[in-house]
């Protein structure tokens, strides 16, 4: 475990909201587990969902479903091995419907669902993967009915090595386009024709990020209506906010993302300041 991972774990283990969501997730799983150990999925959250960012892709003819695990060690398990303090604390999991104040009926349903999924993956791996396969198949059918190209992001708020943990998932659905962001250096999925990765820069991997053969996504402190710089670190800058379809970006690109949630105030170096 890295030093950053240890610090993040200590922070999250003391976070009252996260601890409460862990307890609620464990109770949800307990109530959905039969005596023989099989899961009652109707009592559990769906694995694949949508968010406002991926919905933007529908204007371009793509339909994306996304798997949101609880990030870093929110669930008690580390789902982002290379998270830094900056990205761990300012993670986009607390933006949108994941904002901390969005409590409903005394609990945070979004974070309970994300923690539940992470726990299920670790505790009921075989059943989890069978359910995920069913949901991907259903998503593929929905996209076909909508005359759209089906896409899946397996790491919506995580950084699992799916090509090593579950390599069969890509070949099972050859007509599905998979894509993700990653902070794992030198990760290579070039042998998987329907999987694309974009490297995600943070305050501790800056030099490593720009040496990667992948496109690099980075968070910059600029307004949504401000002009983008033409180049950054020798790469053409493109907006990562227009859509989430990173496999359409081309090569050798710097993918600029604007800060989400409280990240605009970040001073760790995770969010960079650049001039147009």
C-alpha positions, 0 to 999 in steps of 0.5 A: 500500500502506498503512503497516499493510500495509507493516508486516504484509508485513515481519512476515510475510516474516520469520515462519519458519512463514509462509515455510516454508508459502509454500515448501511451497505453491509446491512443491505447485503446481509438482507439480500443474501439467502441462507445458501449464499446466493444474492437477491439482486432485486434488493440490491442496486443495479451495477450499470447506471448513467450519469450526466457526462456519459449521457452527452455521448448520445448526441454523437450516436453512442449509448454508455453505461457506467459502473460506479464503485466507491473509489479509493478505500471508501468501501474498506477495499482499495479500488484506486491503487495509484490514487494521490491525496489530491485526487482521492480527496477531490474525487468526482465521486462527491460531485453531481448526485454524489455531493455530500449534502445530498442526503435523502431520508437520513442516508446518502443513497448514491454512496451506499450504492457505490460502496455496496457494489464494491463490497459485492465485487470483493465478497461475491465475485462470481455472482457479481460478474454473472450479474454484470454480464446480464446487464451488459447484454441488456444494455447492448440490446437497448442501444441496438433498439435506439440505433446507437453504439453500445459503450461501457465504462467499468471504472466510473469511479475506480481503477481496476485492472479489468484486462487482468482481473476479468479479461473475458468480459471484452471478448464476450461482447465484441460489439461493445466499446469499452473505455476508461481512465487510469492512473496505473503507469504503463498499463497496456490494453492494445491487445484488446480491440474494443478497450481504450484507456486515457491516462489520468494525471494528478499532482504526484504522477505529472512526469510519468503522465506525459511520458505515457503513450496514452492520451492524458486527461488533466484537471485545469482551473479555468472557467467553462466558457474560457478559451482552451490553450492550444497546446499543453506539455507539447500536446494538442489540447482538447476539451474532455467536458464536451463528451466522455467518449475518449476513444474518439479523441485521436492520439497524443492529446491533452484532454482538459477537464474542468474541476468538479465539485469542490475541486476548483479550490484544490491547492494540492497540485491536482488541479493545475493553473494554465493560461490560454 
